[in-house]
Amino acid sequence: SAAAAFLTLDGMESLLSHTYFQTVNRTEMYSDVITAILPSMNNTNLTEPVNFTIQHKKMNMLTVPEASMVTCVYWEDKSLGAAAKKIRRWSVEGCGVAFTNENYTVCSCSHLSTFALILQIAEPPPDSDFLEWLNRMCVIIGLFFFALAIFTFLLCSWNPKINNTARLHLCLNLAFSHLLLLWNDRYLEDELACTVMAGLLHFLIVASFVWMLLEALQLHLLVRRLSKVQVIQRDGLPRPLLYLIGYGVPFVIVGVSALVIVFKILAQFVILGCTWILGLYQTNLFFQVLFIILNSQQGTFLFIVHCLLNKE
């Protein structure tokens, strides 16, 4: 048996920096540089891998994406070829990560050398001009059908047998929220306007989901036959109650959220919607396109189902 000696080379990470590590990702030095030696031995290759623990450098973890990867590396300094070309770089050959957490990493290496930890920081995917164009075109088309649906519901409001209150206000809230999404780029540099836009958009989206819930409740209460869906005014929820729930609940939710932000308490309001689940798969271009198309065309579907296909 033999004892290995580990030496910390203070400040060496500024000389043997992360720029000597070849990768497509952005990198940072994540530890001090250490050297491991076996006294009275010239051969640095081991028959069994040795495990050692390296403490992490303190970093602002809020700026480090979750997909970042800690890498155990060693300093490779050798000559290559007849021209005796020198290679000096950080390499992962013979080294791997046995365990890691937020404070330290356990490296397993089959040789002794100079070691360090390098953090590979995953960059977010670049913005796609195609997705931006597709999003704007789909939102504009959706707004057109929102306008048609709103106009149709207003024309049919004279009929006392039909209660389109929930559908009308659902279209209004979704249409205004889509308009804000088209205009938000103009107000990014104005902090006050951006804050107002964010609060208003929050209210409109919450109100939209509440009106969706009210529409589902109306259908649950008033469906007579599966082949014919009709919402009768006298059998449905009272209009004042619809207004109270449709705008009272979002007002309360947004008000509570504002108070939470003022007191610096993090809160999350998770509202589930069928097509919104696609947002979990944004790393795939197909799901990004599908998410944009489906969520921007709610007005189109509302107009087709409740206007064009509604005999009443």
C-alpha positions as a Markdown table, in Angstrom:
| # | Residue | x | y | z |
|---|---|---|---|---|
| 1 | Ser | 0.0 | 0.0 | 0.0 |
| 2 | Ala | 1.0 | 3.6 | -0.5 |
| 3 | Ala | -0.1 | 7.0 | 0.6 |
| 4 | Ala | -0.9 | 9.7 | -2.0 |
| 5 | Ala | -0.2 | 13.3 | -1.2 |
| 6 | Phe | -2.5 | 16.0 | -2.5 |
| 7 | Leu | -1.3 | 19.6 | -2.8 |
| 8 | Thr | -3.6 | 22.6 | -3.5 |
| 9 | Leu | -2.0 | 25.0 | -5.9 |
| 10 | Asp | -3.4 | 28.3 | -4.8 |
| 11 | Gly | -4.1 | 30.8 | -7.7 |
| 12 | Met | -3.1 | 28.3 | -10.3 |
| 13 | Glu | -6.6 | 28.2 | -11.8 |
| 14 | Ser | -6.0 | 31.7 | -13.2 |
| 15 | Leu | -3.0 | 30.3 | -15.3 |
| 16 | Leu | -4.4 | 26.8 | -16.1 |
| 17 | Ser | -7.8 | 28.3 | -16.8 |
| 18 | His | -11.0 | 26.8 | -18.2 |
| 19 | Thr | -10.1 | 28.0 | -21.7 |
| 20 | Tyr | -7.7 | 25.1 | -22.0 |
| 21 | Phe | -10.7 | 22.7 | -21.9 |
| 22 | Gln | -12.2 | 21.9 | -25.4 |
| 23 | Thr | -16.0 | 21.8 | -25.4 |
| 24 | Val | -18.9 | 23.5 | -27.2 |
| 25 | Asn | -20.4 | 24.7 | -23.9 |
| 26 | Arg | -19.4 | 27.8 | -21.9 |
| 27 | Thr | -17.1 | 26.8 | -19.0 |
| 28 | Glu | -15.9 | 28.1 | -15.7 |
| 29 | Met | -13.3 | 26.9 | -13.2 |
| 30 | Tyr | -15.3 | 25.3 | -10.4 |
| 31 | Ser | -12.5 | 24.4 | -8.0 |
| 32 | Asp | -8.9 | 25.1 | -7.0 |
| 33 | Val | -6.2 | 23.2 | -8.9 |
| 34 | Ile | -4.8 | 20.3 | -6.9 |
| 35 | Thr | -1.8 | 17.9 | -7.6 |
| 36 | Ala | -1.7 | 14.3 | -6.5 |
| 37 | Ile | 1.6 | 12.4 | -6.2 |
| 38 | Leu | 2.8 | 9.1 | -4.8 |
| 39 | Pro | 6.2 | 9.6 | -3.0 |
| 40 | Ser | 9.1 | 7.4 | -4.3 |
| 41 | Met | 7.1 | 6.3 | -7.4 |
| 42 | Asn | 7.6 | 7.5 | -11.0 |
| 43 | Asn | 4.7 | 5.6 | -12.5 |
| 44 | Thr | 1.5 | 7.7 | -12.2 |
| 45 | Asn | -0.8 | 5.1 | -13.7 |
| 46 | Leu | -2.8 | 3.1 | -11.1 |
| 47 | Thr | -4.0 | -0.5 | -11.2 |
| 48 | Glu | -7.2 | 0.6 | -9.4 |
| 49 | Pro | -8.9 | 4.1 | -9.7 |
| 50 | Val | -8.5 | 6.4 | -6.8 |
| 51 | Asn | -11.4 | 8.5 | -5.5 |
| 52 | Phe | -10.8 | 12.0 | -4.0 |
| 53 | Thr | -13.1 | 14.9 | -3.1 |
| 54 | Ile | -12.8 | 18.4 | -4.4 |
| 55 | Gln | -14.7 | 21.3 | -2.9 |
| 56 | His | -16.6 | 23.6 | -5.2 |
| 57 | Lys | -15.8 | 27.3 | -5.6 |
| 58 | Lys | -18.6 | 29.6 | -4.4 |
| 59 | Met | -20.6 | 30.8 | -7.4 |
| 60 | Asn | -24.0 | 32.6 | -7.8 |
| 61 | Met | -26.1 | 29.5 | -8.5 |
| 62 | Leu | -29.0 | 31.6 | -9.6 |
| 63 | Thr | -27.1 | 32.3 | -12.8 |
| 64 | Val | -26.2 | 28.7 | -13.4 |
| 65 | Pro | -28.8 | 26.7 | -15.5 |
| 66 | Glu | -30.0 | 23.4 | -14.1 |
| 67 | Ala | -28.6 | 21.5 | -17.1 |
| 68 | Ser | -25.0 | 22.5 | -16.2 |
| 69 | Met | -22.5 | 19.6 | -15.8 |
| 70 | Val | -19.6 | 19.3 | -13.4 |
| 71 | Thr | -16.5 | 17.6 | -15.1 |
| 72 | Cys | -13.5 | 16.1 | -13.4 |
| 73 | Val | -10.4 | 17.0 | -15.5 |
| 74 | Tyr | -6.6 | 16.5 | -15.3 |
| 75 | Trp | -3.8 | 18.6 | -16.8 |
| 76 | Glu | -2.4 | 16.9 | -19.9 |
| 77 | Asp | 1.1 | 18.0 | -20.9 |
| 78 | Lys | 2.8 | 15.9 | -23.5 |
| 79 | Ser | 4.6 | 15.9 | -26.9 |
| 80 | Leu | 2.8 | 14.7 | -30.0 |
| 81 | Gly | 4.5 | 13.3 | -33.2 |
| 82 | Ala | 7.9 | 13.6 | -34.6 |
| 83 | Ala | 7.8 | 17.4 | -34.6 |
| 84 | Ala | 7.5 | 17.2 | -30.8 |
| 85 | Lys | 4.3 | 19.4 | -30.8 |
| 86 | Lys | 3.4 | 20.2 | -27.2 |
| 87 | Ile | -0.2 | 19.5 | -26.0 |
| 88 | Arg | -1.2 | 21.4 | -23.0 |
| 89 | Arg | -4.9 | 21.1 | -22.1 |
| 90 | Trp | -7.4 | 20.0 | -19.5 |
| 91 | Ser | -8.6 | 16.4 | -20.4 |
| 92 | Val | -11.2 | 14.0 | -19.1 |
| 93 | Glu | -9.3 | 10.8 | -20.1 |
| 94 | Gly | -9.2 | 8.3 | -17.3 |
| 95 | Cys | -11.3 | 10.6 | -15.0 |
| 96 | Gly | -14.9 | 10.6 | -14.2 |
| 97 | Val | -17.5 | 12.0 | -11.7 |
| 98 | Ala | -18.4 | 9.4 | -9.0 |
| 99 | Phe | -20.7 | 11.7 | -7.0 |
| 100 | Thr | -21.6 | 15.4 | -6.9 |
| 101 | Asn | -23.8 | 17.8 | -5.0 |
| 102 | Glu | -24.0 | 21.5 | -4.6 |
| 103 | Asn | -20.9 | 21.6 | -2.3 |
| 104 | Tyr | -18.4 | 19.1 | -3.5 |
| 105 | Thr | -17.6 | 16.5 | -6.2 |
| 106 | Val | -16.0 | 13.1 | -5.8 |
| 107 | Cys | -13.7 | 12.3 | -8.8 |
| 108 | Ser | -12.5 | 8.8 | -9.7 |
| 109 | Cys | -9.3 | 8.7 | -11.7 |
| 110 | Ser | -7.0 | 5.9 | -13.0 |
| 111 | His | -3.9 | 8.0 | -12.8 |
| 112 | Leu | -2.3 | 10.7 | -10.7 |
| 113 | Ser | -1.8 | 14.2 | -12.1 |
| 114 | Thr | -2.9 | 17.8 | -11.6 |
| 115 | Phe | -6.7 | 17.9 | -11.2 |
| 116 | Ala | -9.5 | 20.4 | -11.2 |
| 117 | Leu | -13.3 | 20.7 | -11.6 |
| 118 | Ile | -14.7 | 22.5 | -14.7 |
| 119 | Leu | -18.3 | 23.5 | -14.8 |
| 120 | Gln | -19.9 | 23.2 | -18.3 |
| 121 | Ile | -22.7 | 25.7 | -18.5 |
| 122 | Ala | -25.4 | 24.8 | -20.9 |
| 123 | Glu | -26.5 | 27.7 | -23.0 |
| 124 | Pro | -30.2 | 28.3 | -23.9 |
| 125 | Pro | -31.1 | 27.5 | -27.5 |
| 126 | Pro | -30.9 | 30.6 | -29.8 |
| 127 | Asp | -34.1 | 32.4 | -30.7 |
| 128 | Ser | -35.6 | 31.1 | -33.9 |
| 129 | Asp | -36.8 | 33.6 | -36.4 |
| 130 | Phe | -39.1 | 31.0 | -37.9 |
| 131 | Leu | -40.8 | 30.4 | -34.5 |
| 132 | Glu | -41.1 | 34.2 | -33.9 |
| 133 | Trp | -42.7 | 34.6 | -37.3 |
| 134 | Leu | -45.0 | 31.6 | -36.9 |
| 135 | Asn | -46.1 | 32.8 | -33.5 |
| 136 | Arg | -47.0 | 36.3 | -34.7 |
| 137 | Met | -48.9 | 35.0 | -37.8 |
| 138 | Cys | -50.9 | 32.5 | -35.7 |
| 139 | Val | -51.7 | 35.1 | -33.1 |
| 140 | Ile | -53.0 | 37.5 | -35.8 |
| 141 | Ile | -55.1 | 34.8 | -37.3 |
| 142 | Gly | -56.4 | 33.9 | -33.9 |
| 143 | Leu | -57.3 | 37.5 | -33.2 |
| 144 | Phe | -59.3 | 37.7 | -36.4 |
| 145 | Phe | -61.5 | 34.7 | -35.4 |
| 146 | Phe | -61.8 | 36.1 | -31.9 |
| 147 | Ala | -63.2 | 39.3 | -33.4 |
| 148 | Leu | -65.7 | 37.2 | -35.5 |
| 149 | Ala | -66.7 | 35.2 | -32.4 |
| 150 | Ile | -67.2 | 38.3 | -30.3 |
| 151 | Phe | -69.3 | 39.9 | -33.0 |
| 152 | Thr | -71.4 | 36.8 | -33.4 |
| 153 | Phe | -72.1 | 36.5 | -29.7 |
| 154 | Leu | -73.1 | 40.1 | -29.5 |
| 155 | Leu | -75.5 | 39.7 | -32.4 |
| 156 | Cys | -77.1 | 36.7 | -30.7 |
| 157 | Ser | -77.4 | 38.4 | -27.3 |
| 158 | Trp | -81.0 | 39.5 | -28.2 |
| 159 | Asn | -82.2 | 35.9 | -28.0 |
| 160 | Pro | -83.3 | 35.2 | -24.3 |
| 161 | Lys | -82.9 | 31.4 | -24.9 |
| 162 | Ile | -79.2 | 31.6 | -25.4 |
| 163 | Asn | -76.6 | 32.4 | -22.8 |
| 164 | Asn | -73.3 | 33.1 | -24.4 |
| 165 | Thr | -72.0 | 35.2 | -21.4 |
| 166 | Ala | -69.2 | 32.8 | -20.5 |
| 167 | Arg | -68.1 | 32.3 | -24.1 |
| 168 | Leu | -68.2 | 36.1 | -24.9 |
| 169 | His | -66.0 | 37.0 | -21.9 |
| 170 | Leu | -63.7 | 34.1 | -22.5 |
| 171 | Cys | -63.1 | 35.4 | -26.1 |
| 172 | Leu | -62.6 | 39.0 | -24.7 |
| 173 | Asn | -60.0 | 38.0 | -22.2 |
| 174 | Leu | -58.1 | 35.7 | -24.6 |
| 175 | Ala | -58.2 | 38.4 | -27.3 |
| 176 | Phe | -56.8 | 41.1 | -25.1 |
| 177 | Ser | -54.1 | 38.8 | -23.7 |
| 178 | His | -53.0 | 37.9 | -27.2 |
| 179 | Leu | -52.9 | 41.6 | -28.1 |
| 180 | Leu | -50.6 | 42.2 | -25.1 |
| 181 | Leu | -48.4 | 39.4 | -26.3 |
| 182 | Leu | -48.0 | 41.2 | -29.7 |
| 183 | Trp | -47.2 | 44.5 | -28.0 |
| 184 | Asn | -45.0 | 43.4 | -25.1 |
| 185 | Asp | -41.7 | 43.9 | -27.1 |
| 186 | Arg | -42.3 | 47.6 | -27.2 |
| 187 | Tyr | -42.4 | 48.1 | -23.4 |
| 188 | Leu | -39.4 | 45.9 | -22.3 |
| 189 | Glu | -37.2 | 48.9 | -21.6 |
| 190 | Asp | -39.8 | 50.8 | -19.7 |
| 191 | Glu | -39.9 | 49.3 | -16.2 |
| 192 | Leu | -43.2 | 50.8 | -15.2 |
| 193 | Ala | -45.0 | 50.0 | -18.4 |
| 194 | Cys | -43.5 | 46.5 | -18.3 |
| 195 | Thr | -44.8 | 45.9 | -14.8 |
| 196 | Val | -48.3 | 47.2 | -15.7 |
| 197 | Met | -48.3 | 44.9 | -18.8 |
| 198 | Ala | -47.2 | 41.9 | -16.7 |
| 199 | Gly | -49.9 | 42.5 | -14.1 |
| 200 | Leu | -52.6 | 43.0 | -16.7 |
| 201 | Leu | -51.5 | 39.9 | -18.7 |
| 202 | His | -51.5 | 37.9 | -15.5 |
| 203 | Phe | -55.1 | 39.1 | -14.8 |
| 204 | Leu | -56.3 | 38.3 | -18.3 |
| 205 | Ile | -54.8 | 34.8 | -18.4 |
| 206 | Val | -56.2 | 33.9 | -15.0 |
| 207 | Ala | -59.6 | 35.3 | -16.0 |
| 208 | Ser | -59.5 | 33.3 | -19.2 |
| 209 | Phe | -59.0 | 30.1 | -17.2 |
| 210 | Val | -61.8 | 31.0 | -14.8 |
| 211 | Trp | -64.2 | 31.6 | -17.7 |
| 212 | Met | -63.1 | 28.3 | -19.2 |
| 213 | Leu | -64.1 | 26.7 | -15.9 |
| 214 | Leu | -67.4 | 28.5 | -15.9 |
| 215 | Glu | -68.1 | 27.3 | -19.5 |
| 216 | Ala | -67.3 | 23.8 | -18.4 |
| 217 | Leu | -69.7 | 24.2 | -15.4 |
| 218 | Gln | -72.4 | 25.5 | -17.7 |
| 219 | Leu | -72.0 | 22.5 | -20.0 |
| 220 | His | -72.1 | 20.1 | -17.1 |
| 221 | Leu | -75.3 | 21.6 | -15.8 |
| 222 | Leu | -77.1 | 22.2 | -19.0 |
| 223 | Val | -76.2 | 19.4 | -21.5 |
| 224 | Arg | -79.5 | 17.6 | -22.4 |
| 225 | Arg | -78.2 | 15.2 | -25.0 |
| 226 | Leu | -74.7 | 14.4 | -26.2 |
| 227 | Ser | -75.7 | 15.0 | -29.8 |
| 228 | Lys | -77.1 | 18.5 | -29.0 |
| 229 | Val | -75.4 | 20.9 | -26.7 |
| 230 | Gln | -77.5 | 24.0 | -25.7 |
| 231 | Val | -77.1 | 26.6 | -23.0 |
| 232 | Ile | -80.5 | 28.0 | -21.9 |
| 233 | Gln | -80.6 | 31.3 | -20.1 |
| 234 | Arg | -83.3 | 30.3 | -17.6 |
| 235 | Asp | -81.5 | 27.0 | -16.7 |
| 236 | Gly | -77.9 | 28.3 | -16.5 |
| 237 | Leu | -76.1 | 30.3 | -13.9 |
| 238 | Pro | -77.4 | 33.8 | -13.3 |
| 239 | Arg | -75.5 | 36.4 | -15.2 |
| 240 | Pro | -74.5 | 38.5 | -12.2 |
| 241 | Leu | -73.1 | 35.4 | -10.6 |
| 242 | Leu | -71.1 | 34.7 | -13.8 |
| 243 | Tyr | -69.7 | 38.3 | -13.7 |
| 244 | Leu | -68.9 | 38.0 | -10.0 |
| 245 | Ile | -67.0 | 34.7 | -10.4 |
| 246 | Gly | -65.5 | 35.5 | -13.8 |
| 247 | Tyr | -63.8 | 38.7 | -12.8 |
| 248 | Gly | -64.0 | 38.5 | -9.0 |
| 249 | Val | -61.9 | 35.4 | -8.7 |
| 250 | Pro | -59.1 | 36.7 | -11.1 |
| 251 | Phe | -59.1 | 40.0 | -9.2 |
| 252 | Val | -58.6 | 38.3 | -5.9 |
| 253 | Ile | -55.9 | 36.0 | -7.4 |
| 254 | Val | -54.0 | 38.9 | -9.0 |
| 255 | Gly | -54.3 | 41.0 | -5.8 |
| 256 | Val | -52.9 | 38.2 | -3.7 |
| 257 | Ser | -50.1 | 37.7 | -6.1 |
| 258 | Ala | -49.2 | 41.4 | -6.0 |
| 259 | Leu | -49.1 | 41.3 | -2.1 |
| 260 | Val | -46.9 | 38.2 | -2.3 |
| 261 | Ile | -44.5 | 40.0 | -4.6 |
| 262 | Val | -44.4 | 43.1 | -2.4 |
| 263 | Phe | -43.5 | 41.0 | 0.6 |
| 264 | Lys | -40.9 | 39.1 | -1.4 |
| 265 | Ile | -42.5 | 35.7 | -1.0 |
| 266 | Leu | -42.2 | 33.4 | -3.9 |
| 267 | Ala | -45.5 | 31.9 | -5.1 |
| 268 | Gln | -46.6 | 29.8 | -8.0 |
| 269 | Phe | -50.1 | 29.5 | -9.4 |
| 270 | Val | -50.3 | 26.4 | -11.5 |
| 271 | Ile | -53.3 | 26.3 | -13.8 |
| 272 | Leu | -53.7 | 23.2 | -15.9 |
| 273 | Gly | -54.9 | 23.3 | -19.5 |
| 274 | Cys | -54.8 | 20.5 | -22.1 |
| 275 | Thr | -52.7 | 22.2 | -24.7 |
| 276 | Trp | -50.5 | 24.0 | -22.2 |
| 277 | Ile | -49.0 | 20.7 | -21.2 |
| 278 | Leu | -47.0 | 20.9 | -24.5 |
| 279 | Gly | -45.0 | 23.6 | -22.8 |
| 280 | Leu | -43.1 | 20.9 | -21.0 |
| 281 | Tyr | -41.5 | 19.7 | -24.2 |
| 282 | Gln | -40.1 | 23.0 | -25.5 |
| 283 | Thr | -36.7 | 21.4 | -26.3 |
| 284 | Asn | -38.3 | 19.8 | -29.4 |
| 285 | Leu | -39.1 | 22.0 | -32.4 |
| 286 | Phe | -42.2 | 20.0 | -33.3 |
| 287 | Phe | -43.7 | 20.6 | -29.8 |
| 288 | Gln | -42.8 | 24.3 | -29.9 |
| 289 | Val | -44.6 | 24.7 | -33.2 |
| 290 | Leu | -47.6 | 22.6 | -31.9 |
| 291 | Phe | -47.7 | 24.7 | -28.7 |
| 292 | Ile | -47.8 | 28.0 | -30.6 |
| 293 | Ile | -50.5 | 26.9 | -33.1 |
| 294 | Leu | -52.8 | 25.3 | -30.6 |
| 295 | Asn | -52.6 | 28.0 | -27.9 |
| 296 | Ser | -52.9 | 30.9 | -30.4 |
| 297 | Gln | -56.0 | 29.5 | -32.2 |
| 298 | Gln | -58.4 | 29.2 | -29.2 |
| 299 | Gly | -60.4 | 32.0 | -30.9 |
| 300 | Thr | -60.6 | 30.0 | -34.1 |
| 301 | Phe | -61.9 | 26.9 | -32.3 |
| 302 | Leu | -64.4 | 28.9 | -30.3 |
| 303 | Phe | -65.7 | 30.5 | -33.4 |
| 304 | Ile | -66.0 | 27.3 | -35.3 |
| 305 | Val | -67.6 | 25.2 | -32.5 |
| 306 | His | -69.9 | 27.8 | -30.9 |
| 307 | Cys | -70.7 | 30.0 | -34.0 |
| 308 | Leu | -70.4 | 28.2 | -37.3 |
| 309 | Leu | -71.5 | 24.8 | -35.9 |
| 310 | Asn | -74.1 | 26.1 | -33.5 |
| 311 | Lys | -77.6 | 25.9 | -35.1 |
| 312 | Glu | -79.0 | 28.3 | -32.6 |
